[in-house]
Amino acid sequence: MVLRMSLFRKKFTILVVCKANITRSAYLHGYMDFYLKEYMPHLRKKIRIISGGVKARRGSSASRVVQHVARVNHFDLKSHQSDPLSKKMIKKADVILVMEGWQKENILERFPEAKGKTFLLTEYLWKEDDPKIADIPDPTGQNLADYEEFIYVAHNEVDRILNEIDRANLAS
């Protein structure tokens, strides 16, 4: 029996990570899935989004505020369950996107094999001379302006990253 290799082509896997996997990475995971479905259906079967937290407990729901923000933005996070970062996730990932520098350091210390594929969300695939590389602060428990800033940055970064993946043909 001859099997076609194309049937077993690995999806380009993006692992989105924050501290607890209930706000930032939960939202970005859901928004990236939504964005691929709505704006880049040609990539949907080529890219897998997963998420985890460096200090997450397994099985927590996304925060109520971020669930509300997701609904306002036309997707839902009702089925999201937090997941602690694992060696299996790291191995599966083609790229690991973190929110803060300390998370990148934590991952590289715990999983040396993640070197070369772990980036701050704002630094991955920049092509400009002056990228705006910065941590993405956790808006949990903060005011409306902090959530608005997070959503603004999250949406812009998802648009930039997924379009660059498409342009550079990284998910083939």
N, C-alpha and C positions, 0 to 999 in steps of 0.2 A: 504494500500500500504506500503510495507516495502522498506526502502531506505538503501542502503549499505553505511556505514560510510566511507569506503575507498574512495568513490567518492568525499567526502568533506574534505579530509585530507588537512590541511593547509601546504602550502609550507614554507620551512625555508627561512625567508626573511632577507637579508642583506641590510642595509641602509648605503650607503657611503656618507659622508658629508665633505664638505670643506667650504670655505667662500662664494663664489658666484655661485658655481655649474656650472662653465663654463670651468674649466681647470682640476684640480686634480680629483674631484669626477666624473666629466663627463667622463674623460678618464678611470678611474677605473671601472665605471659602464659598459661602452662599452667593456673594455678589459675582465672583469669578464664574461660577457655574451658570448663573443667570446671564451674565454678559456673553459667554460663549453661545448659549442657547439663542439669545435675542439678536446678537450682532455678528457672530462669527460661527454660524452653524457648520461651515466647512471644516472647522477645527474641533468641533465638539467630540468627535470620535477619536481624535488624535491626542487630546489632552485630558489628564485626570487631575483633579484638585483634591487634596487631602489636607487635614489640619490637625494640629496638636498643640500641647502646651508644655513648656519646660517644667512647670510646677502644677500641672493639671491633675485633677482627680477624675477618674473614669466615670462617665455617665451623667455629668451635670448638663442642664439645659443652657442654652444661650441666655444671656441676661434679658430681662423683660424689656429694658429700654432698647437694646439692639434688635430684639425681635420686632418691636414696634417700628423702628427705623427701617428694617428690612421690608416690612409690609408696606410702608409708605413708598418704598422704592421698587415695589411690584414683585417681590419674592418673599419666601417665608423661611424661617429657621426653626419651625416647630419640631422637626425631627432631629435637629442637631443634638449630638451627645458629645461632651468633651472627651478628649483622649490624651493621656500622658504620652509624651514623646518616647519612642521606642527605637531600638536598633533596627527592627523590621521596617519602620517608617523611613528611617534615614537611608537604608539600603534601597528601598523602593524609589526614593526621590531622585529626580534628575537635577532639581534645584530646590533649595530650602530658603524661604523668605521669612525673615524675622522682623520684629517691630523695633527692637532696641539693641544697642551694642552689647549689653550684658548678656542678652539671650544668645547672640552669636558666640560670644566667649564661652558660655555655658555649654553650648552644643559642641563646639570644637574641643573642649576639655573632656567631655563625656564620650564623644564619638569622633575620634581623630579622622575617621574615614569620610567625614563630612567636609573636610578641607577642600577648597576649590569649588564647592557647590553651595556654600552658605553665604547669604548676602542680606544686608538690610534691604527691606522692600524698596527704599528710595535709591539704592545704588545699583540694583540689578539692571543690566543691559543699557546703561546710559551711553549715548553717542555724542552728546554735546560736550563742549569744552568746559562748561561751568555747571555741573550737575548740582542739584539742590539735595545733597545727601544729608539726611537728618533722621534721628529717632522719631518714632510715632508714639507719642505719649498715650497712656491708657486713660480713656475718658471715664471709666467706671467710677461712679460716685461724684463726678465733676459736674460742672454746669452745662447748660445748653450750648454755649459757644465752643466748649471743648469737644462735644459730640459733633457739632457742625464742622469743625476743623478736621476731625478724624474722617468724617464721611467725605468731605471735599478732597482730602489727600488720598483716601482709599480709592475713590472713583477715578481720579486722575491717574494714579499709579496703575490700576488695573487696565485702564484704556492704553496707557503707554506700554506696559509690559506685554500684554496680549497682542497688540499691534506689532510690536517689535519681534516677538516670537514668530508671528505670521510672516512678516517681511523677511526675516532672516531664515525662514523655513526650518526652524529648530524642531518642530513637532512632526517631522516627516519620518 
